[in-house]
Amino acid sequence: MSNSDLLQRSLAAVWHPCTQMRQHASGELPLIPIAGGRGVWLYDFDGKRYLDAISSWWVNLFGHGNPRINAALREQLDELEHVILAGFTHRPVVELSERLSGLTGGALGHCFYASDGASATEIALKMSFHSWRNRGRSKKNRFLCLEGSYHGETVGALAVTDVALFKDAYAPLIRAAATVPTPDARRAHGGETPADVARRAAAALEYHLEQHHAQIAALIVEPLVQCASGMAMYDPEYLRLARALCDRYETHLICDEIAVGCGRTGTFFAHEQSGIQPDFLCLSKGISGGYLPLSVVLTTDAVYETFYDDATARGFLHSHSYTGNALACRAALATLDIFESDNVLAANRARATKLAAALAPLADHPQVRHLRQRGMILAFDVATADPAFSRRFYRAALDRGALIRPIGNTVYLMPPYVVSDEEIAHIGQSTKDALEVLAI
């Protein structure tokens, strides 16, 4: 196998996601054939390597080819690969559900499984609406999301997504949610702190709920970091206030931790930093260590009990063929084992400090704005009018051995948790060099 052979076969056979395929075919956006991966590195068929500084779309936590997750999957292959979860159960799904509930202190549980983040969003939205319906409150059938929010690209998830690039083409299909102002700290007025911005946004949320709470089933948020809209980071004060407002106005709070959970923000769950508990918690991406498609929604006893009845129609009849896949659940259990045995959250605090130091010189770059960090997520905005900046930066970083894929004018880093000091230095140097070679 060669790079060129696989490249041509892929262009002929595969429709790649989140891409204008013409840009791949023309070479404007290079398609990179990957032969294998080890640790934070991806290797092509010619032996060239790329440091995976975005964890392969935020999923990989402990490196490619992790020996402990590999061993767990080999063992599971000899026991059970998959079984229908309707009417059956198995050890990995039970143990994973118990451990995830334990991580919430038992406040959330009754895990409902699917295969991807958008499906988790759909489940949480449907479950919220259906729960109110089962309580005789069927008028509570609308949803609230934050300005700039992203929760997936299926039709239901797009209803609570506020990114025009993904949403506008499908507007006729969507029953759109209402949006309320984002607490994005970059929105600070003169002299405002991030907490001030959070309180201002919460005041707007309060006004909306006061007017419309009779129709609102749930507010959905990405805790602390709105990733797909440019790594918009905000103060935990917003979640504290939002939780209190949702309680006051009888509205569910859905925390979409698909991207920001599993240690990305410095705590295992991002919402922990606000001291609150949501009514629904959505997890995916890193939950399987980046190995297999898996998502899960956890909810409260109060929600679960609204479905607990003799009448089938009052049950939650949503389903996926691969729900609770045994292999995926076993990968997730191995991932949780690594968190426990390696004291990952404490080690990540040191890594985050080193990542900040490696990128600190960019604060003085004339085009860099809002250099910011939350745990193992670091981002900055680039002041440029170049509509092709994202693609040009991506190519420049690849040329320097780093996979860094900007979101518009926002450059972000989200490396796996096994990244070494030398590899952090490589990320920092590649980022700075890629920025310097562009005429922005």
ABEGO torsion letter per residue (X at the ends): XBAAAAAAAAAAABBBBGBBAAAAAAGABBBBBBABBBEABBBBAAGBBBBBAAGGGGABAAEBGBAAAAAAAAAAAAABABBBABGBBBAAAAAAAAAAAAAAGGABBGBBBBABAAAAAAAAAAAAAAAAAAAGBAABABBBBBBGBBAEABAAAAAABABAAAAAAAAAABBBBBBBBBABAAABBBGBBAAAAAAAAAAAAAAAAAAAAAABABBBBBBGBBAAAGGBBBBAAAAAAAAAAAAAAGBBBBBBAAAABGGAAGBABAAAAAGBBBABBBBBGAAAGGABBBBBBBBBAAAAAAABBABAAABBABBBAABGBAAAAAAAAAAAAAAAAAGAAAAAAAAAAAAAAAAAAAAABAABBGBBBBEABBBBBBBBABAAAAAAAAAAAAAAGBBBBBBEABBBBBBBAABBAAAAAAAAAAAAAAAAABBX
